[in-house]
């Protein structure tokens, strides 16, 4: 009985990522590159929590539905809706959250991960 309860508990487990830096970027069509607008660090204050559940994700307590999971440019991604997706870049320990506006503007937030499930990365 204990094994069944343990399996059920671990099946429901979610990964908790602690974000220690955010870099806001905008796609520059002329230069064909990302330009950084702002960087915010959380090393000296409370980290942001990014939690990935089976069918949803949560950023500091705000829950968002995951429409589908897919691979984009070799990265595992979670699509929030048609114009918004989040990809995990495991090599750089970061999430890339991209949003495409109707006017053609494309923004990306780079969320740097410093801890995963309480363990330093």
KARA-V550850 format. One record per residue. N is the residue number from 0. SS is DSSP state (A for helix, B for strand, O for the rest). PSI is psi in radians with two decimals (999 if undefined). D_LAST is the distance of its C-alpha to the last C-alpha in whole Angstrom. Layout:
N|SS|PSI|D_LAST ; N|SS|PSI|D_LAST
This chain:
0|O|-0.73|34 ; 1|A|-0.73|31 ; 2|A|-0.69|30 ; 3|A|-0.77|31 ; 4|A|-0.71|29 ; 5|A|-0.76|26 ; 6|A|-0.71|26 ; 7|A|-0.70|27 ; 8|A|-0.73|24 ; 9|A|-0.49|21 ; 10|A|-0.52|23 ; 11|O|-0.07|23 ; 12|O|2.57|19 ; 13|O|2.59|17 ; 14|B|2.28|13 ; 15|B|1.97|12 ; 16|B|2.34|10 ; 17|B|2.16|10 ; 18|B|2.24|11 ; 19|B|-0.06|11 ; 20|B|2.51|14 ; 21|B|2.29|16 ; 22|B|2.06|19 ; 23|B|2.21|22 ; 24|B|2.72|24 ; 25|B|2.41|27 ; 26|B|2.24|29 ; 27|B|1.87|31 ; 28|O|-0.65|34 ; 29|O|-0.82|36 ; 30|O|-0.16|33 ; 31|O|0.85|31 ; 32|B|2.86|28 ; 33|B|2.36|26 ; 34|B|2.35|26 ; 35|B|2.23|24 ; 36|B|-0.63|26 ; 37|B|2.54|24 ; 38|B|2.30|20 ; 39|B|2.26|19 ; 40|B|2.55|17 ; 41|O|0.39|15 ; 42|O|-0.54|14 ; 43|O|-0.08|17 ; 44|O|-3.14|18 ; 45|O|2.31|17 ; 46|O|2.67|14 ; 47|B|2.43|15 ; 48|B|2.28|15 ; 49|B|1.97|15 ; 50|B|2.27|16 ; 51|B|2.03|17 ; 52|O|-3.09|20 ; 53|O|-0.85|22 ; 54|O|0.20|25 ; 55|B|2.92|23 ; 56|B|2.75|20 ; 57|B|2.27|20 ; 58|B|1.90|19 ; 59|O|0.82|20 ; 60|O|-0.16|22 ; 61|B|1.97|24 ; 62|B|2.40|24 ; 63|B|2.44|25 ; 64|B|2.47|26 ; 65|O|2.05|25 ; 66|O|-0.80|28 ; 67|B|2.85|27 ; 68|B|2.39|24 ; 69|B|3.00|24 ; 70|B|2.19|23 ; 71|B|2.14|24 ; 72|O|0.65|23 ; 73|O|0.07|21 ; 74|B|2.51|19 ; 75|B|2.18|19 ; 76|B|2.66|20 ; 77|B|2.09|21 ; 78|B|2.12|25 ; 79|B|-0.81|26 ; 80|B|-3.03|29 ; 81|O|-0.60|31 ; 82|O|0.12|30 ; 83|B|2.27|26 ; 84|B|2.72|23 ; 85|B|2.26|19 ; 86|B|2.50|18 ; 87|B|2.08|14 ; 88|B|1.66|13 ; 89|O|-0.53|11 ; 90|O|-0.63|11 ; 91|O|0.05|11 ; 92|O|0.95|8 ; 93|B|2.70|11 ; 94|B|2.45|14 ; 95|B|1.95|17 ; 96|B|1.91|20 ; 97|B|2.45|23 ; 98|B|2.27|27 ; 99|B|2.02|30 ; 100|O|2.78|33 ; 101|O|-0.46|36 ; 102|O|0.05|38 ; 103|O|-0.25|35 ; 104|O|2.40|33 ; 105|B|2.20|29 ; 106|B|2.73|26 ; 107|B|2.34|23 ; 108|B|2.20|20 ; 109|B|1.98|16 ; 110|B|1.94|14 ; 111|B|2.17|11 ; 112|B|2.25|8 ; 113|B|-0.35|6 ; 114|B|2.51|5 ; 115|B|2.08|7 ; 116|O|0.71|10 ; 117|O|-0.12|9 ; 118|B|2.35|6 ; 119|B|2.49|4 ; 120|O|999|0
